[in-house]
Amino acid sequence: SMVGDGEMGRWGDGEMGRWGDGEMGRWGDGEMGRRGDGEMGRWGDGEMGRRGDGGREILPEMYCAGCGAKVGSKTLEKVLKRLSVKENPNIIIGLDNPDDAAVLQVPPGQLLVQTVDYFRSLIDDPYIFGQIATNHCLSDIFAMGATPQSALAIATIPYSTEDKIEETLYQLMSGANKILQESQSNLIGGHTSEGAQLAFGLSCNGLVAPNQILRKSGMKPGQMLILTKAIGKGTLFAADMRYQAKGRWIEQAIASMLLSNQTAAQVFLEYGATACTDITGFGLLGHLVEMVKASQVGVELYLDAIPILPGARETIQRGITSSLHSQNLRQAIYLNNATQVSDWVKYQLLFDPQTSGGLLAAIPSENVDECIKKLKMFGHQQSCLIGKVILAPEVMPIILRNGEFRI
């Protein structure tokens, strides 16, 4: 969620919220990557050999970079007209009256929380991908105990005809806008470009009261750890790329990614959580290590209690892992007893990267049963008690246990 020198929301020249050429929140200034006489120079989808002003064929290797890679202004204008964006009194300048940058009002007594994420699509449906990516990007806001306010989009649309680019962008942004509106957040601008693969992300803003911030550093001995989503997405989608995953496995993984973490965060606050994080690219163990180090405590983690997605056991046992898995394995140095447990079935899944993963929170032990009951009532059916916080051991801080969980 933090970029560069650790100052949240700063990029490049140090001016908060300004990206690249300093045009924050702009969807385009009318000079959207025109080439030659305005023909966009695409190749493919039946548009072989479109010509520029010199009559030369514009070949694939001649696609421009920089601002010449932007999606055309007319295409962008059509997409924005098709989107429905709700009004928000705290958005002074947004998409309804766009300018060089968006202008936001931070209510008295609130702090601004900022985060950013962006990645290539892991599915073929831009509408569903827009929803998944938006859930993923908003999760950092929820994990901090904050309420989302607004978001800037970053989209890369595959090279194609103008009509195809328009429809792909519309489907992508419709999916993103659906999730933003459900979370009471607003799309306020962004940047679109053409590229080789579909990719999407958001720079999200949230609001939080100073006494409500959830940090990774808040774990206390005696507390219990609750995880809200099953793990295994990394190995499942790695298998899907190899045509070795069953359709129902991928469907259930997508259903998990489409579940927002917003209500889970609200439930955790209600039941006294003092620390929280979302489980994403570094895997369950990697993100737990961040919490343990920040809190200077130890953890007993019960492998049998950790929920896994259908099919993940089968794919991980075949040795199918995400490309990030090997780097995540380095976190095994923080395990007290790694050599004793490395052959356990679920061990490798601790390092599996998650897209739109669940929340991991530390709450008082007396609140566990009611908290899990409430989480499931709000649709977080995979929520489980997976460990407990202990005093920091003299050696490595995380101890893996097998068998039945004991409070």
C-alpha positions in Angstrom: 0.0 0.0 0.0 3.0 2.2 0.3 5.3 3.3 -2.5 9.0 4.1 -2.6 10.2 5.8 0.6 7.3 4.7 2.8 5.4 7.9 2.6 1.9 6.7 1.7 0.4 8.1 -1.4 3.6 9.8 -2.7 5.0 9.1 -6.1 7.9 10.3 -8.1 8.6 13.9 -7.4 7.0 13.7 -3.9 3.8 15.6 -4.7 1.1 13.6 -3.0 -1.4 12.0 -5.4 0.4 13.2 -8.5 1.4 10.5 -10.9 3.7 10.6 -13.9 3.2 13.9 -15.6 1.2 15.2 -12.6 -2.3 14.8 -14.1 -4.1 13.1 -11.2 -7.6 12.0 -11.7 -7.7 12.9 -15.4 -9.4 10.6 -17.8 -7.8 12.5 -20.7 -7.2 16.0 -22.0 -8.5 15.4 -25.5 -5.1 14.4 -26.9 -5.4 10.7 -26.3 -2.6 9.0 -28.2 -3.5 10.1 -31.7 -1.2 8.7 -34.4 -0.9 10.3 -37.8 -4.3 11.5 -39.0 -6.1 10.1 -36.0 -6.2 6.5 -37.1 -5.2 4.5 -34.1 -2.8 2.2 -35.9 -4.1 -1.1 -34.6 -3.3 -4.5 -36.0 -5.6 -7.5 -35.5 -9.3 -8.4 -35.2 -9.6 -8.0 -38.9 -8.1 -4.5 -39.0 -4.9 -5.5 -40.9 -2.7 -2.7 -42.1 -4.3 0.5 -40.9 -2.5 3.5 -42.3 -1.1 6.7 -40.9 -0.9 10.0 -42.6 2.1 8.9 -44.7 0.2 5.9 -46.2 2.5 3.5 -44.4 1.2 0.4 -42.7 1.4 0.8 -38.9 2.8 -2.5 -37.7 2.4 -4.0 -34.2 5.9 -3.0 -33.2 5.1 0.6 -34.0 2.6 1.1 -31.2 3.6 4.2 -29.3 4.5 4.4 -25.7 4.3 7.4 -23.3 1.1 9.4 -23.7 0.8 8.0 -27.3 -0.4 4.8 -25.7 -3.5 6.3 -24.2 -7.0 5.1 -25.2 -8.6 7.5 -27.6 -10.6 10.4 -26.1 -13.8 9.6 -28.0 -13.7 6.0 -26.9 -13.2 7.1 -23.3 -16.0 9.7 -23.5 -18.4 7.0 -24.8 -17.5 4.7 -21.9 -17.9 7.3 -19.2 -21.3 8.3 -20.6 -22.4 4.7 -20.2 -21.3 4.5 -16.5 -23.5 5.7 -13.6 -21.5 7.4 -10.9 -23.3 8.5 -7.7 -22.8 11.9 -6.1 -20.8 12.3 -3.0 -20.7 15.6 -1.0 -17.1 15.0 -0.1 -16.0 14.9 -3.8 -15.7 18.6 -4.8 -14.4 17.9 -8.3 -14.9 14.4 -9.9 -16.1 12.8 -13.0 -19.3 14.9 -13.2 -17.3 18.0 -13.8 -13.7 16.8 -14.6 -10.6 19.0 -14.3 -6.8 18.4 -14.2 -7.2 16.6 -10.9 -9.9 15.4 -8.5 -10.5 17.5 -5.4 -11.7 15.8 -2.2 -13.0 17.0 1.2 -11.7 15.2 4.3 -14.4 15.5 7.0 -13.4 16.9 10.4 -12.1 14.3 12.8 -11.2 11.9 10.0 -7.9 10.7 8.6 -7.2 10.0 5.0 -6.1 6.4 4.2 -4.5 5.7 0.8 -3.5 2.5 -1.0 -2.8 1.3 -4.6 -2.7 -2.0 -6.4 -2.6 -3.2 -10.0 -2.2 -6.5 -11.8 -2.9 -8.4 -15.0 -6.1 -10.3 -15.5 -6.3 -13.9 -14.4 -9.6 -14.6 -16.2 -11.1 -13.8 -19.6 -14.2 -11.9 -18.5 -13.4 -8.1 -18.1 -16.6 -7.5 -16.1 -15.8 -10.1 -13.5 -12.1 -9.2 -13.5 -13.1 -5.5 -12.8 -15.0 -6.7 -9.7 -12.3 -9.0 -8.5 -9.5 -6.4 -8.9 -11.7 -3.7 -7.1 -12.4 -6.0 -4.2 -8.6 -6.7 -4.0 -7.7 -3.0 -4.1 -10.2 -2.0 -1.5 -9.1 -4.7 1.0 -6.2 -2.7 2.3 -8.7 0.1 3.2 -10.9 -2.4 5.0 -8.0 -4.0 6.8 -7.0 -0.6 8.3 -10.5 -0.2 9.7 -11.3 2.5 7.3 -14.3 3.3 5.0 -13.6 3.7 1.3 -14.4 7.2 -0.1 -13.0 7.4 -3.7 -10.8 5.7 -6.2 -8.7 6.5 -9.3 -8.5 3.7 -11.9 -5.5 2.5 -13.8 -6.5 0.3 -16.8 -4.5 -1.3 -19.7 -6.7 -2.5 -22.5 -5.4 -5.0 -25.1 -4.7 -3.7 -28.6 -7.8 -4.1 -30.9 -10.3 -2.1 -32.9 -11.9 1.0 -31.4 -15.2 -0.8 -30.9 -13.6 -3.7 -29.1 -11.5 -1.4 -26.9 -14.6 0.6 -26.0 -16.6 -2.5 -25.0 -13.7 -4.1 -23.1 -13.1 -0.9 -21.2 -16.8 -0.5 -20.5 -17.2 -4.0 -19.2 -14.1 -3.6 -17.0 -15.2 -0.3 -15.6 -18.7 -1.5 -15.1 -17.4 -4.3 -12.9 -15.2 -1.9 -10.9 -18.0 0.6 -10.6 -20.4 -2.0 -9.3 -18.1 -2.9 -6.4 -17.2 0.8 -5.7 -20.9 1.7 -5.4 -21.7 -1.3 -3.2 -18.9 -0.1 -0.8 -20.3 3.5 -0.9 -17.2 4.7 -2.7 -16.9 6.8 -5.9 -14.9 6.5 -9.1 -13.3 10.0 -9.5 -10.9 9.5 -12.5 -8.0 7.5 -13.7 -5.7 6.7 -16.6 -6.3 4.3 -19.5 -3.8 3.0 -22.0 -3.4 0.3 -24.7 -1.1 -2.7 -24.1 -0.5 -6.3 -24.8 -2.6 -7.7 -21.9 -5.7 -6.6 -19.9 -4.6 -5.2 -16.6 -6.4 -3.1 -14.0 -5.9 -1.4 -10.6 -7.1 1.3 -8.4 -5.6 4.0 -6.2 -8.1 4.0 -3.3 -8.8 6.7 -0.7 -10.5 5.9 2.6 -11.5 7.7 5.8 -11.0 6.5 9.4 -11.4 7.9 12.9 -8.0 8.1 14.7 -9.1 5.7 17.4 -10.4 3.1 15.0 -7.2 2.4 12.9 -6.3 -1.3 12.7 -2.6 -1.9 12.4 -0.5 -5.0 11.8 1.3 -4.1 15.1 -1.6 -4.6 17.4 -1.5 -8.3 18.2 -1.4 -9.2 21.9 -0.6 -12.5 23.7 -3.7 -14.4 24.5 -5.7 -13.2 21.4 -7.0 -15.5 18.8 -6.5 -15.4 15.0 -9.5 -15.6 12.6 -9.1 -16.0 8.8 -12.2 -15.1 6.7 -11.4 -16.8 3.4 -10.0 -20.2 2.2 -6.6 -20.1 0.6 -5.3 -21.9 -2.5 -6.1 -19.4 -5.4 -2.4 -19.3 -6.5 -2.1 -23.0 -7.2 -5.6 -23.3 -8.6 -5.0 -20.6 -11.3 -1.5 -21.9 -12.0 -3.2 -25.2 -12.7 -5.9 -23.5 -14.8 -3.2 -22.0 -17.0 -1.9 -25.6 -17.6 -5.4 -26.9 -18.3 -5.2 -29.1 -15.1 -7.9 -27.5 -13.0 -11.5 -28.5 -12.9 -14.1 -25.9 -13.8 -15.9 -26.2 -10.5 -12.6 -25.5 -8.7 -12.1 -22.2 -10.6 -15.8 -21.2 -10.2 -15.5 -21.5 -6.4 -12.2 -19.6 -6.4 -13.8 -16.8 -8.4 -16.8 -16.8 -6.0 -14.4 -16.3 -3.1 -12.7 -13.4 -4.9 -16.0 -11.7 -5.6 -16.8 -11.6 -1.9 -15.9 -8.2 -0.4 -14.1 -7.9 2.9 -16.0 -4.8 4.0 -18.5 -6.5 6.3 -15.8 -8.8 7.7 -13.8 -5.7 8.7 -16.9 -4.2 10.4 -17.5 -7.4 12.3 -13.9 -7.5 13.5 -14.2 -3.9 14.8 -17.4 -4.8 16.6 -15.8 -7.7 18.4 -12.7 -5.9 19.5 -10.0 -6.6 16.9 -6.7 -4.9 17.6 -4.8 -6.0 14.5 -5.7 -6.9 11.0 -4.3 -7.4 7.5 -5.5 -8.8 4.2 -4.0 -12.0 2.8 -2.8 -11.3 -0.8 0.4 -11.9 -2.8 2.8 -12.9 0.0 0.5 -15.7 1.1 -0.9 -16.5 4.6 2.5 -17.0 6.2 4.1 -14.0 4.6 1.4 -11.6 5.8 1.3 -13.3 9.2 5.1 -12.7 9.5 4.5 -9.0 8.9 2.0 -8.9 11.8 4.3 -11.0 14.1 7.3 -8.8 13.5 5.4 -5.6 13.9 3.7 -6.8 17.1 6.8 -8.5 18.5 4.9 -11.6 19.5 4.7 -15.2 18.6 2.0 -17.3 17.0 0.8 -20.9 17.2 -0.7 -21.7 13.8 -2.9 -24.8 13.4 -2.6 -26.2 9.9 -5.6 -28.5 10.1 -7.8 -25.5 11.0 -6.8 -23.4 7.9 -9.6 -23.5 5.3 -8.5 -24.4 1.7 -10.4 -24.1 -1.6 -11.7 -27.2 -3.3 -9.0 -28.5 -5.6 -6.1 -26.7 -4.0 -4.9 -29.8 -2.1 -4.9 -31.8 -5.4 -3.0 -29.2 -7.4 -0.4 -28.4 -4.7 0.3 -32.1 -4.3 1.0 -32.3 -8.0 3.7 -29.6 -7.5 1.7 -26.9 -9.3 2.5 -23.6 -7.8 2.3 -19.9 -8.6 5.4 -18.2 -10.0 5.6 -16.1 -6.8 5.5 -19.3 -4.6 9.3 -19.8 -4.6 9.9 -16.3 -3.3 7.2 -16.7 -0.6 9.0 -19.8 0.5 11.8 -17.7 1.9 9.4 -16.8 4.8 9.9 -20.3 6.2 12.9 -19.0 8.1 10.4 -17.5 10.6 8.9 -21.0 11.4 10.1 -22.5 14.6 9.7 -26.1 13.4 9.8 -25.9 9.6 11.9 -29.1 9.2 9.4 -31.1 11.2 6.3 -30.0 9.3 7.5 -29.4 5.7 5.9 -32.7 4.5 2.4 -31.9 6.0 -0.3 -31.6 3.3 -1.2 -28.0 3.9 2.4 -26.7 4.5 3.0 -25.6 0.9 -0.3 -23.7 0.8 1.1 -21.3 3.5 3.2 -19.7 0.7 0.4 -19.6 -1.9 -0.3 -16.1 -3.1 -3.9 -15.0 -2.9 -5.8 -12.6 -5.2 -8.7 -10.9 -3.3 -7.9 -12.9 -0.3 -9.5 -12.8 3.1 -8.8 -10.8 6.3 -6.7 -12.1 9.2 -7.5 -10.5 12.5 -6.5 -10.8 16.2 -9.4 -10.6 18.6 -10.0 -11.3 22.3 -10.5 -15.0 23.0 -13.8 -14.5 24.7 -15.3 -13.0 21.5 -14.3 -15.8 19.1 -17.5 -17.8 18.9 -19.8 -14.8 18.5 -17.4 -13.2 16.0 -17.3 -16.2 13.8 -21.1 -16.6 14.0 -21.6 -13.0 12.9 -19.1 -13.4 10.1 -20.9 -16.4 8.7 -24.2 -14.5 9.1 -22.8 -11.8 6.7 -21.7 -14.4 4.1 -18.2 -15.1 5.2 -18.9 -18.9 5.4 -15.2 -19.9 5.3 -14.3 -18.0 8.4 -12.2 -20.1 10.9 -10.2 -19.8 14.0 -6.7 -20.8 12.9 -4.3 -19.8 15.7 -3.4 -17.9 18.8 -1.0 -15.2 19.8 1.7 -16.1 22.3 4.7 -14.4 23.9 7.5 -14.2 21.4 9.6 -17.4 21.6 13.4 -17.2 22.1 13.9 -18.5 18.5 11.7 -18.2 15.5 8.3 -16.7 16.3 5.8 -18.9 14.5 5.1 -22.5 15.6 3.1 -24.8 13.4 0.8 -27.3 15.0 -1.2 -30.2 13.6 -4.3 -31.8 14.9 -7.2 -30.2 16.7 -7.1 -26.5 17.6 -6.9 -25.7 21.3 -7.9 -22.3 22.8 
